[in-house]
Amino acid sequence: MSTPVWEGRLRRTLASENAEPVLVLAAGAAGTGKSHLVRRLAGLPEAHRAEVRTWTCGVDRAAPELAGDGPVLLLVDDLHRADAAERSTLRRLLERSRPSLATVLLYRPEELPRPGLPLGTPPVRYPRELVVLEHRVAPWTVEQVRRAASAALGERCTPEAAARLHEQSGGVAQVVVDLLAVLREGDVPRYTAADVDDAGVPVRLAELALGRAASLPESQRAVVWAAAVLDEPVTREELLAVAAGAPPSRPKGGAPSGRAGRSPALDDALIAALDAAVLTEYPGRRYGLFVPLAARAVRRVLPGPVRQELHARAADVLVRRQPVPWTALAGHRREAGRMRAWSRAVEQAAAQATGAGDHQRAITLLEQALASPDIPRDARAELAPLLADIAVNGLRSDQTVEVLSQIVEDESLPAVLRGEIRLDLGLLLCNQVGMGGTGWTELERAAAELRSERPGLAARAMSALAMPYWPGSSLDVHRAWLEGAAVAADDSGDEVVRTAVRANRAGLAMSCGDPEGWDLLESLPTDHPDPGIRRHAARGLCNAADSAVWLGHFEGAEELLREGLELSARSGAPYTEHTALGARLLLEWFTGRWTGLAERCEEFVAATADMPVISADARMVRGMLALSQGDWGAALSWLAGPDASSAEHAAAPHAAATSGALVRLALARQDVPAAAEEARSAWRKAAAKGVWVWAAELVPWAVEAVARAGDTAGARAMLADLSSGLAGADAPSATAALNWGRAVLAEVEGRLLDAVPRYREAAAVFDRAPRPYAQALAAEGAARCTLEAVAAGGPEAAGRQGEAGLDAARAVGELAACATRFTELGAVWDAARARAELRRHQPAREGRPPGRPGYGGLLSPREREVAELASAGLTNREIAATLHLSPRTVEQHVARAMRKLGAPSRQELTERWEQAGPEAPERTTVAPGGAPGTD
C-alpha cells in the first residue's frame, strides 16, 4: 500500500535538519482510531531520530516545551476539547513554526465549537513556509473489519458475521473492537450475523449516543427518537413526518411523552441534532443515527406507548414508498401492534425475497412470524404452507423444522392443510436435515392425508418415497411408491406434479444403472415457461448427475452438472444447486482433480455445516483424501466424527462408500476383526437396499476384510451378490469393482495367477473412465501379485507363469508408475507403500558401492518417507506395516529424522516437517531393459 501524501510529507520534515515545517489536521469521528494513529506516528522510524512531544487537550496542564533546533514531532490529541487558552497557545505555536517541526492536530470534527475551524476564530495566520495538509481518519472498510474479526475470533467468524459487524458499527473501530470483545467470550463453533445482533450495544456507544441526545433541548429530541425507530437512513421528509407524531418533550428521563402535531420547528430540531452529532447525513441526502447500532440504545429508553406510536407512524410513512419495503414495514407494523397488517406484510416480504432469489431471508421472516404467539390463527394457516414450500427449495433451518412440526400437530387445522405442510416437513427432514427415517414417516402420513382430496400433493409425497437414497426400504418398495405416484399425478391433471414424478422416475432409473434413465432425462421439460416445472427438471438433472458420478459415467456427469446447475440458478432452487455442487466435489475425487480439493471440501462443509445431507459429499471426500495421505486421525474424524451423518440416517451410497473407507482404514491399522465387522454390517445394509451399483466403493475392501478374517465363503457370497445385482446395469465403476474384489479374494487365498488378470481388467476400466487413483490401486495389486508369484514360483510353476504373462520387469515398471501416480495425486501413504513394495522386489543396482550411502545432515530417502508418514500422524507400528519394516527400524528412522530436523519431540517433528517442507521424495526409475534403480 502506498504512503499517503500527508504522511510522506511529514516523514520528510522529520528526516531533515532544515526542512519546511508541516501541519496535518487529522479529523476523525469518535472511535475511528485517532489515538491509534498517534501511537503509530510516534513509532515511525523518522520519529525515533526526532524529538517527540504529545499533548492531550483538556487533560495535560500545559503545552510541552519544544527544546533544541532539530526535528520535532508534536502530536496534539482531542483538539475539540481544547479551551480558549489551549487554542491560543497552539495558534501562537503554529504562527511561529520553525524548520523541521511536524505538527499533527487530531480532533473530532463533529464536536468542534466552531464547525470546520479546529482552532476557532479568527482563522489562523499560517506562515508562508508552513505546509498545511488535511487527513480524514476514515471508518474501517469491510475488509478491515473482516481482518480484525479474524484476528479476534479466528476461523469461527463467518463472512456474514464480519459483514454484519461492519454494517452495525458503521466501520467505527472502537465499536468493532467492543463488539468483538463480547463475541470472543461466546462459546459457539461459528459466529453468524445473528450472533452479532445478539451481542447488543457496547456501553461506550450507548452512553455516547444518549449523552449527545440529552445535550439537545427537550423540544428538539423528537427527530432523534424518530430516527432511532426508523433504524435506517431516511429522507428529511420521512424523518420529519415520523417525528411530527412524536410529542416534543417529556419532563423526566429525556424521552418524549404525550402527543403533539407537526411542529414548524422540526427543521431546526434536525439541524440541532446534526450539530450535536447524534444524527449524521448519509449519501443521497438521508439522515440517521451517527452509528447504526446506536439506534438500539436510543429505542430502549423510549417508553412503550411512545415507541409504539412512532412505529405506527413509521409504518404509515413506509407504505407510501415505491417499491414498498415490505420487510421493514412488517417490523414496524408488528411493533405498532397491528397484527393482521403485520402478517400481510410478512407474506408480501417473503414473496419479494423469494422473487429476488433470497430464499433464506423469506424463510427467516416466516419462521419468526409463525413462532410468535401474537400471530392470529387464520394468519398462521396462511403463512405455514408458504414457509413449507419455500423451505423445500431453500436451505436448511432447524427452526423451520421445529415450527412446522408444531403446526402439523395442531388438530384445529384442516386435515388437508396439515397434510400439505406435513409433505414439506417430510421433504425437509429427508433432504436438508438428514433424518431420513423420520422424514419417511411424515411423507407416508402426508400421502395418506392428501390422497383423496389433493391427489397432486399426494403424488409428490409418493414420488419422494420412490427415491432410493434413504436407508430402511428396499428397491422394490421404492418402485411401488413410484407407480402409485404416477397414478396420483395423472388423477391430479397437474403438469408440475407430473414433471416431479417424471424427474423421480428418471432419478430412480439412473440410481440403479438402468440404461433407460438417460432416455428419461431427455424428456424433462428444461425450457418450460413455468418456474415450478423447471425446478423439478433441474432437480432431475442434478440427481441424475450425482447418480452418473457413482456409476462412473464421468463425461455424462459433467454435462448434467453443467446443465443442472445453470437451470437450478435460473429457476431459484438453491437446495438443488448445492446438491450438485457436492456432486462436483465427488466427481473431482474420482477423476483425480485433487489440487486444492481438500480446501474446497472444507469450505463447502463450512458453508453447509448445518445441512448434513448437502455436506455429506464434501465430508466423505475430505476423509478419503486424508486416508490416502496417511492422516488417519483426520480421516476418521471426517468420515465418522460427531459432525458426520449418523449410520442410521446416511444416504445409501454415502453409507456404503464411507464404510468402505473405514474398512480400509481398519485394515491399514492391522485391525482385521474391526474391519470385518464394519464390512459385514455395511454389506447387510447394501443388500437390504438392493441398489447394487452403490456397493462399488465398498466391495474390494469388504471382501479383503472378510477373507482375511478367515471367512472366504462369506467373501465369495458378497461377490456373488454383487454379480447378480449388476445384471443388466450400465455401471462401469461397479463392474470394475467386481473384478477388483475377485482379484482381492484370489490374492488372499494365494491364487496369485488368478488375481493378476482380474486386477488388470479393473485397472483398464478405471483408466478409461478415468479414475486415476482407483486405477493405480488396481495396477499396484496386479504388479504386487506378479512379483510375489515370480518370487515364489519354482521350476514347476514356470509354465503357468508364462501362460499367465507374468513378467517381473514389466511388473516393476508398473509398480514404479503407480508410485509416481500416487505422488502426483498427493497420496503420500499410498506412494510410500508402493515404493516400499518396489524395494522388496528390485535387485541392487550394478556398480553401486557396498554399504549404506552417506547423507550427512540430510534425510535419507527412507528417513524422508518415515518422517512424512509420522508427520501425517501414523504410529510406528502403522508406518512399519506400510513400509514392510520392523517397528524397531521405524523407531530408529524417526529418531534420526528428529535429530536432523532439530525436533525435540514427535510433535515438533510434524511442525518442523510442515514448516521446512519435505525434500524431494525418493524417485524410483526403471533402467533400460527393465532393471530397476534408485536415483
Secondary structure, 3 states (H helix, E strand, C coil): CCCCHHHHHHHHHHHCCCCCCEEEEEECCCCCCHHHHHHHHHCCHHHHCCEEEEEECCCCCCCCCCCCCCCEEEEEECHHHCCHHHHHHHHHHHHCCCCCEEEEEEECHHHCCCCCCCCCCCCCCCCCCCEEEEEECCCCCHHHHHHHHHHHHHHHECHHHHHHHHHHHCCCHHHHHHHHHHHHCCCCCCECHHHHHHCCCCHHHHHHHHHHHHCCCHHHCHHHHHHHHHCCCEEHHHHHHHHHCCCCCCCCCCCCCCCCCCCCCHHHHHHHHHHCCCEEEECCCEEEECCCCHHHHHHCCCCHHHHHHHHHHHHHHHCCCCCCCHHHHHHHHHHCCCHHHHHHHHHHHHHHHHHCCCHHHHHHHHHHHHHCCCCCHHHHHHHHHHHHHHHHHCCCCHHHHHHHHHHCCCCCCCHHHHHHHHHHHHHHHHHHHCCHHHHHHHHHHHHHHHCCCCHHHHHHHHHHHCCCCCCCCCHHHHHHHHHHHHHHHHHHCCHHHHHHHHHHHHHHHHHCCCCHHHHHHHCCCCCCCCHHHHHHHHHHHHHHHHHHHHHCCHHHHHHHHHHHHHHHHHHCCHHHHHHHHHHHHHHHHHCCCCCCHHHHHHHHHHHCCCCHHHHHHHHHHHHHHHHHCCCHHHHHHHHHCCCCCCCCCCCHHHHHHHHHHHHHHHHHCCCHHHHHHHHHHHHHHHHHHCCHHHHCCCHHHHHHHHHHCCCHHHHHHHHHHHHHHCCCCCCHHHHHHHHHHHHHHHHHCCCHHHHHHHHHHHHHHHHHCCCHHHHHHHHHHHHHHHHHHHHHCCHHHHHHHHHHCCCHHHHHHHHHHHHHHHHHHCCHHHHHHHHHHHHHHCCCCCCCCCCCCCCCCCCCHHHHHHHHHHHCCCCHHHHHHHHCCCHHHHHHHHHHHHHHHCCCCHHHHHHHHHHHCCCCCCCEEECHHHCEEEC
